Amino acid sequence: MKIENSYIYLRDLRLYAYHGVGPQENLIGNEYTLQLKCRVDISRAMATDDVTDTVSYAEVYEVVKQEMSTPSRLLEHVGGRIVERLFACFPGIKEIELDLAKRNPPMGADVDSAGIVLRCVR
């Protein structure tokens, strides 16, 4: 069997953080949702059943959680930091797709969320 592409992912991750341009956003914070897909060769882990032969999504989550805990003005900045750190920590990640959204942003509109999507290749 030939695997053309394989991924690990975090879907609908919910985090509370303090990002934003407005001072109230840095004080009271907001809820964020994150979709993360990392292209990783999982063929060896399929054969060995050993987590050391893949990228652990639990370890990926810890990186995301740490970066989200550092306040930033812009989601673009937070997203860029997450991607850079994941590439640095996990050499097996070949590509990252990140969707980061702020729930109910304070912009005077009836909107569920607003955010960014990044697709980055090593």
Secondary structure as the mmCIF struct_conf table of DSSP 4:
data_model
#
loop_
_struct_conf.conf_type_id
_struct_conf.id
_struct_conf.beg_label_comp_id
_struct_conf.beg_label_asym_id
_struct_conf.beg_label_seq_id
_struct_conf.end_label_comp_id
_struct_conf.end_label_asym_id
_struct_conf.end_label_seq_id
BEND BEND1 GLU A 4 GLU A 4
STRN STRN1 TYR A 7 ALA A 17
BEND BEND2 VAL A 21 GLY A 22
HELX_RH_AL_P HELX_RH_AL_P1 PRO A 23 ILE A 28
STRN STRN2 ASN A 30 VAL A 40
HELX_RH_AL_P HELX_RH_AL_P2 SER A 43 THR A 48
HELX_RH_3T_P HELX_RH_3T_P1 VAL A 51 ASP A 53
BEND BEND3 THR A 54 THR A 54
HELX_RH_AL_P HELX_RH_AL_P3 TYR A 57 MET A 68
TURN_TY1_P TURN_TY1_P1 SER A 69 SER A 69
BEND BEND4 THR A 70 THR A 70
BEND BEND5 ARG A 73 ARG A 73
HELX_RH_AL_P HELX_RH_AL_P4 LEU A 75 CYS A 89
TURN_TY1_P TURN_TY1_P2 PRO A 91 GLY A 92
STRN STRN3 ILE A 93 ARG A 103
BEND BEND6 ASN A 104 ASN A 104
BEND BEND7 PRO A 106 ALA A 109
BEND BEND8 ASP A 112 ASP A 112
STRN STRN4 SER A 113 VAL A 121
#
